């Protein structure tokens, strides 16, 4: 069974310990390393080449968003999942636009982070409900009218798949529910991304909900 390496960038020792334990207790995951600053995080990101990065936003020497941007520009596949106490609009939108694939508030059940990472690896976008509600009212675009019109055209199957994604279902599970292959689900998701001008499941759900498509 393939083991996916996880790097944790978190400056609070007690939180870092809980996250580490959750990762180590989850099958298919392994702990690549734990660091407490932005500089250390970016250094370890490129030295260890993890598959997933758990990152706090408020770090002693800067914003975790800079680490997310670095991960988005890496020459291998690495997904970023924010684990933060900060849920204000500026930081949330900045993290999403930088490439974060999920956003979990520290006030939630951190023991479930291992499951959240697995969901991420299977194409999901873990997001705390409070963050989802917050972002829906804040994320805006400046698309030309013709592009905005294209966004509104989702097929019934695409909307069905996007609703399943918003509920946290993985591609395989969606395929089983709809009687289609996971690959076909992936093709529909690619089409959804193109129409909504987004790059992640979380961005797709946010955009579609804001435009009344879900």
C-alpha positions in Angstrom: 0.0 0.0 0.0 1.4 3.4 -1.0 2.2 5.7 1.9 1.7 9.4 1.4 4.1 11.7 3.2 2.6 14.6 5.1 4.5 17.7 6.2 3.1 19.8 9.1 3.9 23.5 9.5 2.5 24.5 12.9 4.1 26.7 15.6 2.0 25.6 18.5 3.5 22.4 20.0 0.3 21.1 21.4 -1.5 21.4 18.0 1.5 20.0 16.1 1.5 17.0 18.4 -2.2 16.3 17.8 -1.8 16.7 14.1 1.2 14.4 14.1 -0.6 11.7 16.1 -3.6 11.9 13.7 -1.4 11.5 10.7 0.6 8.6 12.2 -2.6 6.8 13.2 -4.0 6.9 9.7 -3.3 4.1 7.2 -1.8 5.3 3.9 -0.2 8.3 5.6 3.3 8.8 7.0 4.7 11.8 8.8 7.5 13.5 6.7 8.3 16.2 9.3 7.0 18.9 11.6 8.3 22.5 11.7 7.2 25.7 13.3 8.1 28.5 11.0 7.5 29.6 7.5 11.1 29.5 6.5 11.6 26.0 7.9 8.4 24.9 6.2 9.4 26.1 2.7 12.8 24.5 3.2 11.4 21.2 4.3 8.8 21.3 1.5 11.4 21.2 -1.2 13.8 19.0 0.8 11.3 16.3 1.7 8.8 16.6 -1.2 5.7 15.6 0.7 2.4 14.6 -1.0 0.4 16.7 1.5 1.2 19.8 3.5 -0.8 20.8 6.6 -0.1 24.5 7.2 -1.1 27.1 9.7 -1.8 30.7 8.4 -0.4 32.6 11.3 3.3 31.6 11.7 5.9 33.5 13.7 7.9 34.7 10.7 5.1 35.2 8.1 2.0 33.9 6.5 1.4 30.2 5.7 -0.1 31.4 2.5 3.5 31.9 1.2 4.1 28.2 1.8 0.9 27.4 -0.1 2.1 29.4 -3.1 5.4 27.6 -3.0 3.6 24.2 -3.0 1.4 25.3 -5.9 4.6 26.1 -7.9 6.4 22.8 -7.0 7.4 20.4 -9.7 5.6 17.5 -8.1 2.1 17.0 -6.9 1.6 18.4 -3.4 -1.8 19.4 -1.9 -2.1 22.1 0.8 -4.6 21.8 3.6 -5.0 24.8 5.9 -5.3 24.1 9.7 -5.8 27.5 11.3 -7.6 29.5 14.0 -8.0 32.3 11.5 -11.2 32.3 9.5 -11.5 35.9 8.5 -12.4 36.7 4.9 -9.0 38.1 3.8 -7.0 35.1 4.9 -9.5 32.5 3.8 -9.9 34.0 0.3 -6.1 34.5 0.0 -5.4 30.9 0.9 -7.9 29.6 -1.6 -6.6 31.8 -4.4 -3.0 30.7 -3.5 -4.0 27.1 -4.1 -5.2 25.6 -0.8 -7.3 22.5 -1.4 -9.1 22.6 2.0 -9.5 24.8 5.1 -10.1 23.4 8.6 -10.5 25.5 11.7 -8.6 24.5 14.8 -11.7 24.6 16.8 -12.9 21.4 15.1 -12.0 17.8 15.8 -8.3 17.6 14.9 -8.3 13.9 15.5 -10.2 13.6 12.2 -7.4 15.3 10.3 -6.1 11.9 9.0 -9.5 11.3 7.4 -9.5 14.8 6.0 -6.1 14.2 4.4 -7.4 10.9 2.8 -10.4 12.8 1.5 -8.0 15.3 0.0 -6.0 12.6 -1.7 -9.2 11.1 -3.1 -10.2 14.4 -4.7 -12.2 15.9 -1.9 -11.9 19.4 -0.4 -12.2 19.3 3.4 -13.6 22.6 4.7 -15.1 23.6 8.0 -18.8 24.6 7.6 -18.2 28.1 9.1 -15.5 28.7 6.5 -17.8 27.6 3.7 -20.6 30.0 4.8 -18.1 32.8 5.2 -16.4 32.4 1.9 -19.7 32.1 -0.1 -20.5 35.8 0.8 -17.0 37.1 0.0 -15.5 35.4 -3.0 -16.0 37.6 -6.1 -14.8 37.6 -9.7 -14.4 40.2 -12.4 -15.2 38.0 -15.3 -16.5 39.5 -18.6 -20.2 39.0 -19.3 -19.5 36.3 -21.9 -17.5 34.3 -19.4 -20.1 34.7 -16.7 -22.7 33.3 -19.1 -20.6 30.3 -19.7 -20.3 29.7 -16.0 -24.1 29.3 -15.7 -24.1 26.3 -18.1 -23.6 23.2 -16.0 -25.2 20.0 -17.2 -27.6 18.1 -14.9 -24.9 15.4 -14.3 -22.2 18.0 -13.6 -24.5 19.7 -11.0 -25.2 16.3 -9.5 -21.5 15.5 -9.2 -20.8 19.0 -7.7 -23.5 18.5 -5.1 -21.9 15.2 -4.1 -18.5 16.9 -3.9 -19.9 19.6 -1.7 -21.1 16.9 0.7 -17.6 15.4 0.9 -18.0 12.3 -1.3 -14.9 11.0 -3.1 -14.8 10.4 -6.8 -15.0 6.6 -6.3 -18.0 7.0 -4.1 -19.7 9.4 -6.5 -19.1 6.9 -9.3 -20.7 4.1 -7.4 -23.7 6.2 -6.6 -24.2 7.2 -10.2 -23.2 4.0 -11.8 -20.3 5.4 -13.7 -16.5 5.0 -13.4 -14.3 7.2 -11.2 -12.5 8.2 -14.5 -15.8 9.5 -15.9 -16.5 11.4 -12.7 -13.0 12.9 -13.1 -13.9 14.0 -16.7 -17.0 15.7 -15.5 -15.0 17.5 -12.8 -12.5 18.7 -15.4 -15.4 20.2 -17.3 -16.8 21.8 -14.2 -13.4 23.4 -13.5 -13.3 24.8 -17.0 -16.8 26.3 -16.9 -16.3 27.8 -13.4 -12.8 29.0 -14.2 -11.4 27.3 -11.0 -8.6 24.8 -10.1 -9.9 23.0 -7.1 -13.0 21.3 -5.8 -13.3 23.8 -3.0 -13.2 26.7 -5.4 -15.8 25.0 -7.6 -18.2 24.5 -4.7 -17.8 28.1 -3.6 -18.3 29.6 -7.1 -21.2 27.4 -7.9 -23.0 28.1 -4.6 -22.4 31.8 -4.9 -23.9 31.8 -8.4 -26.9 29.7 -7.3 -26.0 26.6 -9.2 -26.2 24.2 -6.2 
